[in-house]
Amino acid sequence: MFAKFLGVLKTHRQSIRVIGTFLALIVAFYFVLDWGPIVDRVNIGHGLALLAAWMSWGLLRVLGLFLGIDVHLSGTIMGAGAFEVDVSPACSGAVPTTIYLSAVLAYPATWRAKLIGALLGIATIHFINVFRVSALFLIGLYYRQLFHETHVYVAQALVVAAAVALWLFWAGRYAHAPGR
């Protein structure tokens, strides 16, 4: 029975390695983003939240010229009139980015393909996140009763779905995925 088990492990060695690497990278990224001793020294989530807030504010300032709204920004807090939102580290796009990067880095591909995937993913996911934050801001400003449900149930899922779709695109286009 043990020999049969070893045979199964040997047959699926590459899949086990990919899944194990993926899980190890998820844990490593979690520590980098959330573990106190690291976050106290380098807070990547907060830095990405500042960047997302600043980029969203820039987009909303341009849209505000057409919509007649004056959007202000203070750190990660954006507002217009009495409505304000705080772009927290959880809204920075860091988590979907780390899941995507873990999948790219764990996948058996060349380092060139992984670099393309990493750059493509980081840029695309954060671009999508800026539009997500901006759209949520406008929903909260004009349709406040829909803000919570849209934020929690729709917008977060869309960024995760975009990250998965982006990984599938990368794996098929650049990493020469099996079964292609």
N, C-alpha and C positions, 0 to 999 in steps of 0.2 A: 504494500500500500504506500509506503514511504517512497519507494522508487517511482511509483506512478505519479505521486505528488511532485517529485523532483522533475519528472518528465514534463508535466504540465507547466511548472515554473520555467523550465528551459525553453519550451515552445513559446511561451508568452513573455520571455525575458525583456524584449524591447518595450512592450506595452507596460509591463510592471515598472521598468526604469522611467518611462515617460510620466506615468501617473505618480510615482514616488518623487520624482524631481519637481513636478508641478505642485504637489502638496508641500514639499519642503520650501519651495520658493514662496508659496502663499504664506506660510508661517514666518519666513524671514521678512517678507514685506510687511506683515502684520506688526512684527516687532519694530521695524523701522518707523512705521506710521503711528503706532499706539503705545509702545512701551515707554513708560515714564523716563527712565534714565537717558534714553535716546532722544525722546521728544523734548526733554528739558534742554538739551544741547542744540539739536537741529530739528525744528518742527516743520517737516516737509508739508504736512497737511495744511497747516496755517499759511505757509507760503503760497501753496497752490490755491487756497481760498482767497488770499489777497489778489493773486493774479486773475482768478476767475471773476472776482468782484470788479476789478479794474477794467478788464476787457468787456464785461457785460455792461458796466457803466458807460464805457465809450460807445458801444452799440446803441444803448438806450438814449444817450445824449443825441445821437444822430436821429434816431426815430422820434425823439422828443421834439425836434424841430418841426416835424410833420404832424405830430399828434398834439402839440401844444402843451407838453409837460416838461417840467424842469426837474431833472433827476439829479440828486446830490449823492455824494459818496464820502463816507468817513470810515477809513479802515476797510472792514468787510461789510459795513452797514450801508445799504442803498435805500434811498427813499425818494418819495415825491409826495408833497402835501403831508397828510397825516399817515400815509402808508410807508412802512419800512420793513425791510427784510435783512437778515444777517446771513451772509454766505459763510457758513461754517465749514470746517475741514471735511465734514461728511458730505458737503455739497460741492467739493472741489474737483471731483472726478478722479480722485486718487485711488479709490477702491476699484472701480471698473478698470482703471489703467493698470493697477498691479495684478489683477486677475488676468487681463489680456497679456501683459508682459510675462507672467508666469507661464502661460500657455505657449507663447512664442519661444521663450527660452528653453522650455522643457521638450519641445517638439524636435524630432531628429531632422535637422536642416543644417545647411552650411552657416558659418558665422556671418557671411555676407547677407544671406537671406534673413537671418535673425536681426541683423542691424537694420535692414530695410523694414522689417516688420515692427521693430521697436520704434523707429522714427515715424513710420506711417501711423502706428497706433497711438502714440503719445499725441501727435499733432491732431489727428482726427477726433479722438475721444475728447480732447480738451476744446476743440472747435465746436463739437456737438454740445458739450457741457455749457459753453458760453451762450449758445442759443437756448439751451434748456433754462438756464438761470434767467436770461432776459425774458423768455416767454412766460416763465412762472411769475416774474415781477409784474408783467403786464396783466396777467390773469388776476393776480392779487390786487392790483390797482383798480381794475375795471370790474372784475367779477369775484370779489373777495370770498363769497360763499363757496366757490369752487376751488379755492387755492389749496387747502389742505389735502383734499382727495386727489387733486391733480398732481401735487407735489409727491405725495406718499405712494400712490398706486399707479400713476401713469408715467410721470417724468423719469423717475428712477429706473423703472423697468425698461423704458425706451433707451436709456444710456447703456444699460447692461445688454439689451438685445443688439444694440449697435456694435458694442464691443465683440459680442459673439459673431455677428455677421462679418465684422471686419477681420476677425481671426480666420473665419472660413474662407474669406476672399484671399487673405494672405497665404494660408496653407495651400490653397489650390493654385494660386498664381505664382508665388515665389518659392514655396517650400517643396513643391512637387509632391503633393499629398498622394498617398496610395489610393488606388481606385479612380484616379482621374482619367 
